Amino acid sequence: MSKSGNKSASKATRGTPSAGTTAPISNSDRRRVNPKTTGNHAHAKSTGTRRRQTKQAKIEGLLRRSAGATIAQLTKATSWQAHSIRAALTGLRKKDHEIVRSKGKDGVTRYRLGEAH
């Protein structure tokens, strides 16, 4: 028997529906529920504990301060690099947040959230 004959024979019996050994996976089977995270939101509401704050939320919180924040402060708070902080600021602009830039007496640019459009 040639090698190509062996390949086609092995493909037909490898757990395919035609071989009768497995069934196709439906979309509902693909959605998995993680038991460790299921219901955390309800638990946080009932016990008064807060959920972990996202880095994006940290950025927004710092920008909401009247003094705003510098790139250095934002990188320290999130452990992101400066280009990632600037990308996050761009994302906020795309979500219709006004980002106000100003230079302090020290020459450092500060960013803060203005009025949403």
C-alpha positions in Angstrom: 0.0 0.0 0.0 1.3 3.5 -0.8 1.9 6.2 1.8 -1.0 8.3 0.5 -3.3 5.4 1.0 -2.4 5.1 4.7 -2.9 8.9 5.2 -6.4 8.9 3.8 -7.3 5.8 5.8 -6.0 7.3 9.1 -7.8 10.6 8.5 -11.2 8.8 8.1 -11.0 7.2 11.5 -9.5 10.0 13.6 -12.5 10.9 15.8 -14.4 12.6 13.0 -18.2 12.4 12.9 -18.0 10.1 9.9 -16.1 7.6 12.0 -18.9 7.7 14.7 -16.5 8.3 17.6 -17.2 12.0 18.4 -20.0 14.5 17.9 -19.6 18.0 16.5 -19.1 20.7 19.2 -22.0 23.1 19.4 -21.6 26.8 20.2 -23.3 26.3 23.6 -20.7 23.7 24.5 -17.9 26.1 23.6 -19.1 28.7 26.2 -17.4 27.7 29.4 -18.4 29.1 32.8 -15.5 29.7 35.2 -16.8 28.6 38.7 -14.1 30.8 40.4 -15.5 34.0 38.8 -19.2 33.2 38.5 -21.3 35.3 40.8 -18.5 37.5 42.1 -20.4 40.6 41.2 -23.4 39.5 43.3 -21.1 38.6 46.2 -19.4 42.0 46.0 -22.7 43.7 46.3 -24.0 41.6 49.2 -20.8 41.8 51.3 -19.9 45.4 50.5 -16.5 44.5 49.2 -15.3 46.2 46.0 -14.2 44.5 42.9 -10.7 44.9 41.7 -10.2 48.2 39.9 -9.1 48.0 36.3 -6.1 50.0 35.1 -8.4 51.9 32.7 -10.5 52.9 35.7 -7.3 54.0 37.6 -6.4 56.2 34.7 -9.9 57.8 34.6 -9.8 58.3 38.4 -6.5 60.1 38.2 -7.6 62.2 35.3 -10.8 63.3 37.2 -8.8 65.0 39.9 -8.7 68.8 39.6 -5.0 68.7 39.2 -5.1 65.9 36.7 -2.1 63.6 36.2 1.2 63.5 34.4 2.3 60.6 32.2 4.8 59.6 34.9 2.0 59.4 37.5 -0.2 57.4 35.1 2.7 55.0 34.3 3.4 54.5 38.0 -0.2 53.8 38.8 -0.7 51.3 36.0 2.8 49.8 35.4 2.2 50.6 31.7 4.7 52.2 29.4 4.2 55.8 28.2 3.0 54.8 24.8 0.3 52.6 26.3 -0.9 55.5 28.5 -1.1 57.7 25.4 -3.1 55.0 23.6 -5.5 54.8 26.6 -5.9 58.6 26.4 -6.8 58.2 22.8 -9.3 55.6 23.7 -11.0 57.9 26.1 -11.1 60.6 23.4 -12.9 58.1 21.1 -15.4 57.5 23.9 -16.2 61.2 23.7 -14.2 62.3 26.8 -12.5 65.6 26.5 -8.9 65.4 27.6 -7.5 68.7 28.7 -3.7 69.2 28.4 -1.9 71.9 30.3 1.7 72.6 31.2 2.6 73.4 34.8 5.2 75.8 36.0 7.7 73.0 36.0 7.1 72.5 32.3 5.5 69.0 32.8 2.4 68.3 30.8 -0.7 67.4 32.9 -3.8 65.7 31.6 -7.3 65.8 33.1 -10.8 64.9 32.0 -13.0 67.8 30.9 -16.7 67.7 30.1 -17.9 64.7 28.1 -19.4 65.6 24.7 
